[in-house]
């Protein structure tokens, strides 16, 4: 079975955080992607851990239940937030506004990672030594790729990639950027270079913490038994929830710089581009509302 080129942190982000999908980066085919998240999440976990046949059915059920929970519980709370953001995009925005959006959405992201930990803990505490080795190989594969792409690349190549990603993300909201706008964005990125070594060290810390958690709570290693009390199981889940919260929380100074950067880039846009961004965000709100309405109808 092929290995997913990904890191430990991506489990939290893709299995859980992706279910929230409330960030500022545009989601292509949002409704279709959201509808298929349980299946996509299963594939990601399978690539990480080579899910066994006995693990398969309960995992699929858990992912489906998590998805339905998000539809009925979280989507009705997320849609008004997207509408509030959309209303603000037609005008210049400040870094404080952008950070306020993050503060408003953060509880919903944490709600998803917490719920995902409840679902995932029974699987993650019963991994076989072979599955842990499979995970280690997948992490190494991705780390080798990340190191080649970002740590070992020439400075000019790093700048080029960073600019390409930034422009791609902006154009998903605002449409095509002019050459002048692209040049201004390139200059802004050059004034605030990203420390890829810091990113690498953060990556390794998160991976190491998650790997240590897997070993410490592995029932296949005799550290626990099926007779664990409810309190012991709850403590195991709580420790995973705390670990995943840390892995998706960025330092305050990084958040502040990102909020300012988003506000500055928004101010570069023309009225027509801002109107397009407003329409895109309103479209996300509409998609989420439709999903929430459909989920409510199913649950009745």
N, C-alpha and C positions, 0 to 999 in steps of 0.2 A: 504494500500500500504506500502511496506517495506521501511524503512529509510536507506539511505546510511550512513555508518559510515565514515564521512568525515568532514572536517573543511571548514570554509568560504574561506580560501586561495585557497583551491583545485579547487574552481570554476574557478578562474583565471588560475590556472595551467593546469587543465584538459580540460576545454572548450577552452582555448586559447593557452596556452603554449604547450599543447600536439599537437596542429596543426603544430607547428614549428618542433618539434621532431629533434632538431639539437644539443642536448647535447652530452656529452661523455658517457652516459649510454646506453648500447645497447638496441635496440627495437626488441623484438621478433616478427617475422612475419611482418616486417615493412610495406611492401606494403599492405598486407591484413588489418593490423590495421589502416593504413592511410586511405584506401578506406572506412572503416567503422566508421571513427571518427564522422561524423554528427550523426549517430545513437547512438553511445556510449555516445556522449556528451548529447544527448537528454535524455537518460536514467539517466545519472548522475544528470541533472537538475531536472528531474521528481522525483527522489528519494529525492532531497533536498526540493523541493517546491510543490510537488503533482500538477503537471501542469494540469490546467483545460482544458476542451474540447475547449473553444474559444481561449485559448492560444496556443494550440497544433499546429495547422496548421501554424500560422505565425512563431512560434519558429522553426519548422522543415525547413521551407523555409529559414529563416535567417541562420541557421546552414549550410544548403546546399550552400547558396550563399557565406558564409564565407569560406567554404571549397574550392569552385571553385576559389574564389579570391586568396587563398593561392597557389593553384596549378599553376595559370597563372602568378601571380605576384612575389611570394616569392620563390617558388621552383627553378626557373631559376637562382636566385641569391645565393641560398643555395648550390646547387650542386658543383660549383667551390670551395667553401670553404671546403667542405668535401674532395675534391680531394687534396687540398693543405695540409690538415691535414694528409691524408693517405700517402702522399709522405714523410712526416717527421717521420712517426712512425717506419721506419726501422732502425733508428739510435737513440742514446740516446737523450733525450729532456731535456730542462730546464723548470723551473717554469715560466720563462718569456714567453717561447713559449706557454705553456698551457694557461696562462692568456691572451695572445694575441689571442688565439682561442676564448676565452670567449668574448673579446672586439669585435672581428669580427662578432660573432653571435648575440651579444646582441641587435643591432638595429633590427634584424629580429624577435627576441622574442618580443620586445616592439611593433613592427608593428602588430604582431598578437594580443597581449593583447589590443592594441588600437582599432583594428578593431572589436575584440570581444565585447568591451565595447559599440561600436556603435550599434552592433546587439542586445546586451543583455539589454541595458538600458530601452527600451520600456517595456520589460517584468518585470524587477526588480523594476520599479517604479509603477507597477500596481499590486503588490501582495496584496492579501487579508489578513486580520488579521489571518485567519486560516492558510494561507500559511506561514506567518512569524512564527507562533507557530510551524508549521511542521519543518521549518528550524532550529529553536531553539532546538527542540528535537533531530534532526539529529546531530547538532553540539555537544550537550551534550553527546550523545551516543558515538561519536568518541573521545571526550575529555576524557571520563571515560576510554575508551580502551587505549588511548595513555598514560594516567597517570599510569594505571596498568602496561603497557608494559615497560615504560621507567623511570618514576619518582619513582615508588614504588618497582621496581625490585632490587634484590640484585646486588651488584657491579660485581660479577663474571658472573651473567647472562647477564648483560648489555655488558660486554666485549665479551662474547660468541656471542651474537646477532650481535654486531657491526662487529666482525670478519667475521661471516657468510655472512653478507650482502656485505662486501668489497670483499671477495673472490668470491662470486657469480658474482658480477659485473665485476671483473677482468677476470674471466674465460669465460665470454661471449665474450670477445675480444681475450684473449690470449690462450684460451684452458686450459687444466688441469694444476694446479700449483703443484709443488713438495712440499713434507713435509717441506723441508728446506725453500722454499719461503714463505710458509704459516706461519712458525714460525717467520721468519724475519718480515713479515707484522704484525703479532700479537704484536711483540715487539715494532714496530713503532707506532701502535695504542695506546699501553699502555703508550708510552712517550708523546702522545698528546691526553689526554682524552677529550671527548666531554662534554661540560657543558649542561646537559639535562635540568637543571633549566632555563638557558638562552634561550634554544630552546622553553621551555614551555611558558616563559614570552613573547617571540616574537610571538608565536602562539596566545596567548590570546590578544595581542595588535592588531594583524591583524584581528582577529575575531571581536573584539570590534569595530574597525574602520569600518569594512564592515557592521556590524549590525547597527551602527549609521548612516551610509550612507543610508541603506535601509529605516530606519525610517524617516530620514530627507527629503528624496526624494519620499516618498510614496504618490501617488496620491489618494490612497484609504483612506488616513487620512485627506484629505482636504488641504494638503500643496501646492497643485498645481492643475491645471485643464487642460482639453483637449485643452483649448485655449491658452496654453503657446506659447510664441513667439519662433521663430527659435533661437534667441540668448539665451533664457532661456534653451531650449532643448540642445543647444550646450554646455552651461555651465554645465548642468547636466552630459552629456557624458564626458566632460573634467575632471570633478571631479572624475568620476569613473575610467577613464584612469590613473589619477595620483595615485589613491588609489591602483590600481592593480600593477602599476609599483613599488610602495614601497613594496608591499607584496612579490614580487619575486626578490627583490634586497637584496643581502646579504652584511653585513659589509665588508669593505675592508680587515680587518685583517683576517676574515674568508676565504675570497677568496684567499688571499695570501697563507694561510696555505694549502688550498685545492690544489692549483696549485702546490705547492712544494711537497705535498704528491703524487699527480698523477705522477709527474716527477720522484720521488724517486721509486715508484712502477714500473714504466716503465723500469727504469734502472736495476731492479732486474730480468727482463725477458731475456730469452735466445734469440739468433738471430732467431731461428725458431718461438718462441712465438711472437716476434715483427713482423715477416713476416705475421703471422696469423692475428695479429691485423690490419696490413696494408691492408690485403685482406678483412677483415670484414668491415673496413671503406670504402674501394673502392666499396664493395658490396652495402653499403648504398648509396653511390654516384650514382651507376648504377640504383638502385631502384628509387631514387628520380628523376633521369633524365628520366627514363621511364614514371613515373607519370607526369612529366612536359610535355613531348612530347605528351602523351595521352590527357592531359588537353588542350594543345594548339590546337590539332586536333579537339577537341570537340567545342572549342570556335570559330573556323573559320567557 
